[in-house]
Amino acid sequence: MDLLVLEQVRKHYGSQQVLRGIDLAVAEHHVTCLIGASGSGKSTLLRCINLLETVDDGVIWLDGRDISDPRVDADEVRRRVGMVFQAFNLFPHRSVLDNVTLGPQRSLKQSTSVAEATALELLDRFGLADKASAYPDSLSGGQQQRVAVVRAIAMAPRLLLLDEITSALDPLLVAEVLDVIAELKREGMTILMATHEMHFAQEVADRVVFIDNGQVVEQGPAADVLDHPRDERTVRFLTRHLGR
């Protein structure tokens, strides 16, 4: 079953066409990876899905509901669609525990005890139990990004959007963040992620979508797109990023 469906989604900034009629479907409990060069439109696409940007044309369906309708309550949609950005975006003046519990308490109206119990369980699961009382500036980049992921999943989203979440990390820290994503996949989380980590996409993605110049050039099962690309643009991109 498709949890998310995009039909002919278009977005422009002035005369610049950023998304040129995107058609895309994300199956429930699957990991879908968006690949493509920087500036191809991946981040804009994710921001449109999370209603941080308004689409100029086309329809975005979530659970069968048109969330691109301007009358939709964006905050209500964002309670069901979690997003983690390249930058960690943690509140520096709040502890790790406070960063994770703030959303569930304010948006989901959870009690402090329930929000903290859930947060501590998640922090423990992802190797951050001893950091609950720490502040973001005392954490490594990999730890901060793991906290950002925990903060997103503490809201129990239907869909998790990840925007190049390892791009700002030292290569030595990338693996610990990707391990978290692999664990979420095993738990059945529905994930749409933009990534340059091609080997990770090979191992974890159910489906890969190659975007170039705001258009879907090729998409399909990960093994088909990554191992047997059909479009010459996909071949050139993968040659650069997989070294083959």
Secondary structure by P-SEA (a helix, b strand, c coil): cccbbbcbbbbbcccccccccccccccccbbbbbbbcccccaaaaaaaaaccccccbbbbbccccccccccccaaaaaaabbbbcccccccccccaaaaaaccccccccccaaaaaaaaaaaaaaaccccccccccccccaaaaaaaaaaaaacccccbbbbccccccccccaaaaaaaaaaaaaaaccbbbbbccaaaaaaccccbbbbbccccccccccaaaaacccccaaaaaaaaaaccc
